[in-house]
């Protein structure tokens, strides 16, 4: 039953970006499905029975016969069994090559326009990573690059933009930073929050530092808590890139690479960092570095105003002790491979690995 009837993650991404009709059938076990999924996919708990050779399980879900069907599992083996079984029934079915592991770098975009600048939000749809291109008067800055360099460089070329700065909000633990490689490729200045961790040269961004592109200014705001060096970027007093400090439905976690005492201290730092941000105007648009849900191919930005976040995130209204206790009681599961990812980001080189081997899986940076 082995065939070559597969579709690459990039081909599926393109089809969804172009709104082509596809029926995505996820056949993984329930815990894997709950962890992360492809937006708009359909589900049947078929993994065990398919693995045992029982393809009759596919009769338990109604599958259309008039559009392309894409079967999905973790790595592409069981989904191939499902696709072959469906093709025997006359259904135009294909297995997602490499499964959800390959889907990890699939992406889509959304844009936000202002009179004097534009922001493109690049979204790793399965992983939940959000990165940003800020463009003004022919110049650009990219923040928290998490996709292959070619994705950004092609967009820069299409828009005839000169990349002036590449920045990270902090040293990431759930994805490999492409910022250093992007800066080198595009001959741009690499900007990182001042730290003594990384093994390569960079332009240190201190609290209140201002970076200018085109006709706009971007101010750095040091917001320790998620990490000690965490920094937000305020764009023309209108838009706040918050990294993993503040999300649209939660706040950053303070426990990664920290013992209990260090997590307690970082929780306190996070409390005061958030209090600082809450002093900004309520109509400030917040753009975080991650989202916990699969990002739809709908071109709608993942965003919220600071005022709306104040209304919905109850932890922002707690005092310091209440906040610290609540945070430490609500820590989510530790991200897979985070220590290895941090190590690679500190070295600034991951040419010796396949990024998908470390990055697969959902985002777990937020506490809500």
N, C-alpha and C positions, 0 to 999 in steps of 0.2 A: 504493500500500500504506500510505499515511499514514492514521492513525486517531487518535482521541482516547482510545484505550484505555491510560490511564496511571494510576498510583497515586502519591500524594504520599509523601514520606519520612515525614511525620507519621502518615499512615494506615497505612503499613507498620510503623512503630514501635509504634503502638497495637495492631496485630494481633499482633505478636510479644510485646508486653508481656502481652497477654491470652491468650497461648498458642494462638492460632488457627492451624489448619493451613495453611501456605503452603509452596510449593516455590520457593526463590529460585535463579535460574539466572544465574550470573555469566559473561558472554561476553567479558570484557576480555582483552588480551594478557597473557601469563605474567608479565612484570615488574610490571605494575600489580596483578595479583592477589596476587603475593608481597608487595607493599608494604603493603596493607591490604585488608580484606574484611568482609563482613557475616557475623556468626556463624551457623553452620549452613547456609551457602549451598553450592550445588553449582556445579561449574565445568566449562566446556568452552572450549578455546582456539579461539574461533570468530570473533574480531573481524575478521581479515583477509578471510576468505571471505565473511562477511556484508557487509562493506564493498564487496566486489566483486560482490555480488548473488547469491552462492551460498548459498541457505538450506538446501541439502541437508546442510550440516554439522550441523544440528540433529538429523538422523537418527542421529547417532553417540552420542547420549546418551539413556538411557531416561527419559522424562518422564511423570509420572503424569497421568492424565486426569480424576481425581476430586477434585482440589483446585486452588485458585487458584495459578497460576504467575506469579512476578514475575521479569522479565528485568532485568539490571543491566549497565550499562557506565559509563564515566567521566562522561559528561554527559547521557546519555539518548537519543542519536541512533541508535546501532547497536542498542541494546536495544529500541528501538521497531520496528526491522526484524525482530528476532527475535520479538517479541511478536506482530506482525502475521502472520508466517509460521506461528506456532503456532496462532493463532486460525483460520487457514484450514484447519488440521487438526482443528478442533473442540475445541481446548484452551482453557480459560478463562485467557488470558494477558494480563498487563499489564506495561507498561514502567515502571520506577522513574523518575518525573519528576525531571529534573535529575541523575540518576545518583548516583555516589558523592560528587560534589561537594555535592549536596543532603543526602546521608546524613551528612555531617560533623557536624551538630548533633543527630543522633538520640541518644536517651539512654534509660537505664533506672535503676533504683534498687535498693539493698540497705540493710538496717538492722542495727545492732548495739545491743543494749539492755543497760543496766546498772541497778542499783537506783536510782541518783540522776540518771541522764542517758541520753539516746539519741542515736545518731549515724546520720544518713541519708547514705549515699554515693550521690552523683549521678554517673553514669558516661556519658560520651560514648562510645558503644559502638564507633564506628569510629575516632575520633580517639584514644581511650585516655585522655582527660582525666578526672580524678577530682576532684570537689569535695565539700564536706562541710557538713552542717547539724548543729550540736550543739545539743540542746535540753535544758533543765532548768527545771522549775518555772515553765513559761509563758514563759521567755525563750529566745532563740536567738542563735547566732553562726554565720555562714557563712564558710567559708574556701576561697579559690581558685575563686571563681565563674567558670565558663567557659560557662555556658548562658544563653540569653535570660532576662532578669529575670523574665518571667512565670512561668517554671518554678518558681523559688524562691518568688515572692510568692504563687502559688496554693497551694503546699504550706504556707507559713506560715499562710495564712488557714484552710485546712482543719484545721490542728492548733491553731488559735487561739493562735499564738505571736507574741510581740513580738520583732522583730529588734533586738538591742541593738548588736551589732558585726558588721562585715564586714571580713575580713582577707585579705591575700595573703601567701604565704610568701616571695615574691620578685617581681621584675619579670619577667613571663613572656615567652618568646621563641617559643613554638609555638602559643599561642592568645591571642585578645584577652581581656583581663580585663574581666569585667562587674561587678567589685566596686564601682567608683566609682558607676556608674549604679544598682546595686542599693541602695547606701547612701543615695543621694539619693532614690530612689523610696520607700524604707521609713523615711526619717528616722532612719537608724542611723549610728553612728560608724564612719568608714572608718579602718581600722588598717593601716599598712604598716610593714615594717622601716625603721628610720631610714636615709634616703638623701638624696643631693643631686641626684637625677636627675629626678624627676617635676615636672611643671609645675602641679600643683594642690595644694590644702591637704589634709592628712591628719593623723591622730593617730600620732605616731612611736612605734613599739614598740621599746624597747631590750632588750638582753640581761637576762634574769631578770625582766622586767616581768610582772605578773600581771593578767589580765582575769577578772572574775567574772560569771557568768551563773547565774541561779537559785541553786542551792545548791552549785555547783561552781566550781573555779578552773582557769584555763588559763594555763600559764606559757610565756613565750617563751624559746627557747634559740637564741642567735645561732650559726649554723652556716655561715660563709662557705666558698666553694669552687665550687659550681655558679655562683653569683653572689656578689659581695662582700657583699650585704645579706641573703642567704638566712637564713631563720629557721624553726625548727620550733616546734610548739606541743604542749606536754605537758598532756593533759587529766586532771586529778585523779590524777596519777601512775599512770595506767592505760593511756592511749592516746597515741601519738605521731603527730602529723601531720607528715610529713617533707618535704613539698614535693618538690623534685627533688634533695634531698641524698642520700637513701637509699631504695632501692626494695626490693621483696621478693625480687628476683633480681639486683640490681646496685647501682651507685652513680651519682651525677650526673656529667655531663660538665662539664669546666672550661674549654672552649675557645671558647664562643660569645662574640662581640665581644671577642676576645683574640688578640694575636699570640703567637708561640711562647714568648717569655719570660713574658708575662702568664699564659698557660696553665700554664706550669711553676709559677709562684708560686701560682696558684689551686689547682693539684693538691696542693701542700703544705698550703694552708689546708684543703682538703677532707679530707686525711688526719687532721689534728688535730681537725677538727669531728666526723668519724666516731668517732675515739677517745673523744671526749667523750660521744657518744651511746651507745657500747658500754658505758659505765659504768652505764647504767640497768639496771633489773631485766630479766632474761631473759624474763619473762612479759609485758613491755610489748608491747601490740599496735601494730604499725606500719601506718599507713595513708598510702601515698604519694600524690603529686599526679598520677601518670601510671602507665599500664601499657602494655607494648609489644604486647599481644595484643588482638584484638577482645574486647569484654566481652560475655559471654553474657547472655541474658535469663533468668537463673536465680536472681536475688535473693540470690546468695551473694557476700558482700563480698570485694573484693580486699584481702587482709590477710595478715599473718604475724606471729608473735611475734619479738621481737628475738633470742631464743635460736635459733630455727630459721634466721633469716637469717645468724647467725654461722656456722652449720654449713654453709650452702650457698654463700655468697658468699666465695670464696677470697681475694679482694683485701683483705678485712677483717683477714686474718692476716699481711699483708706488712709489712715495715718501711717507713719513710718513702721511702727511695730506690727500693726495689722497687715500692712502690705508685705512685709518681710515674711511673716508667718504664713500668709496665704500663698505667696509665691513658692516657698519651699515645700508646702503641702501639695502643690498642684504640678510638680515637675513631671513632664511627659517622659516616655521611654527614651533612652539614650540613642541618638542616631547611629546607624551602622557605620563602621569604619571611620568614625570622626577623628580618632587619633592619627590614623594614617593620612587622612586628608589634610589635617592641620600641619603635619610634618612636611607634606609635599608643598603646601602653600608657603611655609616658612623657607623652604629651599628654593621655591620659585621654578621648579623644574619637575615635570612629570612625564618626560619623554620616554621613560623606561616602562610605562604601564599603559594599560587600556583604561581610560577614565571611567568607562561603564562598569568596570569591575569594582570600583570604589563608590560610585555615585548612585547606583540603582537604589530605589526606595523612596518613600515619601519624606516630605520635609517635617522636621520636629523642632523647629526653633521657637515656636510661640507657646506662651502660656495664656490660656483664656478661661 
